[in-house]
Amino acid sequence: MQSRAAALVLVPAALRLLREAHPHLRVHVTHMEPERSLPALQARDFDLVLAEEYPGNRS
Protein backbone atom coordinates (compact mmCIF):
# COMPACT_ATOMS: atom_id res chain seq x y z
CA MET A 1 0.00 0.00 0.00
CA GLN A 2 1.41 3.37 -0.94
CA SER A 3 1.73 5.96 1.81
CA ARG A 4 -0.96 8.30 0.49
CA ALA A 5 -3.35 5.38 0.07
CA ALA A 6 -2.46 4.17 3.57
CA ALA A 7 -3.21 7.60 4.98
CA LEU A 8 -6.60 7.65 3.24
CA VAL A 9 -7.49 4.39 4.99
CA LEU A 10 -5.74 4.75 8.34
CA VAL A 11 -6.41 8.39 9.22
CA PRO A 12 -10.22 8.29 8.93
CA ALA A 13 -10.34 5.06 10.95
CA ALA A 14 -8.07 6.55 13.63
CA LEU A 15 -10.19 9.71 13.74
CA ARG A 16 -13.37 7.66 14.20
CA LEU A 17 -11.82 5.83 17.16
CA LEU A 18 -10.54 9.08 18.61
CA ARG A 19 -13.99 10.67 18.28
CA GLU A 20 -15.58 7.69 20.06
CA ALA A 21 -13.10 7.93 22.94
CA HIS A 22 -13.00 11.75 23.13
CA PRO A 23 -16.16 13.21 21.59
CA HIS A 24 -15.33 16.83 22.55
CA LEU A 25 -11.82 16.81 21.10
CA ARG A 26 -11.29 19.07 18.08
CA VAL A 27 -8.96 17.70 15.42
CA HIS A 28 -7.61 19.57 12.41
CA VAL A 29 -5.89 17.61 9.62
CA THR A 30 -3.51 19.45 7.31
CA HIS A 31 -1.57 18.08 4.34
CA MET A 32 1.92 19.52 4.15
CA GLU A 33 5.30 18.43 2.81
CA PRO A 34 7.81 17.10 5.39
CA GLU A 35 10.18 19.99 4.64
CA ARG A 36 7.58 22.32 6.20
CA SER A 37 5.71 20.04 8.60
CA LEU A 38 8.68 18.72 10.57
CA PRO A 39 10.02 22.19 11.46
CA ALA A 40 6.44 23.19 12.35
CA LEU A 41 6.26 20.21 14.70
CA GLN A 42 9.50 21.32 16.37
CA ALA A 43 8.05 24.83 16.70
CA ARG A 44 4.97 23.26 18.38
CA ASP A 45 2.65 24.46 15.65
CA PHE A 46 1.42 20.83 15.44
CA ASP A 47 1.03 18.07 18.02
CA LEU A 48 1.58 15.26 15.53
CA VAL A 49 3.11 14.83 12.08
CA LEU A 50 2.83 11.69 9.97
CA ALA A 51 5.76 11.66 7.58
CA GLU A 52 7.48 9.13 5.39
CA GLU A 53 11.06 8.57 4.41
CA TYR A 54 12.33 6.54 1.49
CA PRO A 55 15.83 5.02 1.41
CA GLY A 56 18.22 7.51 -0.14
CA ASN A 57 15.72 10.39 0.13
CA ARG A 58 16.08 12.17 3.47
CA SER A 59 13.87 15.12 4.37
Sequence and secondary structure as in RCSB ss.txt:
>XXXX:A:sequence
MQSRAAALVLVPAALRLLREAHPHLRVHVTHMEPERSLPALQARDFDLVLAEEYPGNRS
>XXXX:A:secstr
  HHHHHHHHHHHHHHHHHHH TT         HHHHHHHHHTTS S      BTTB  
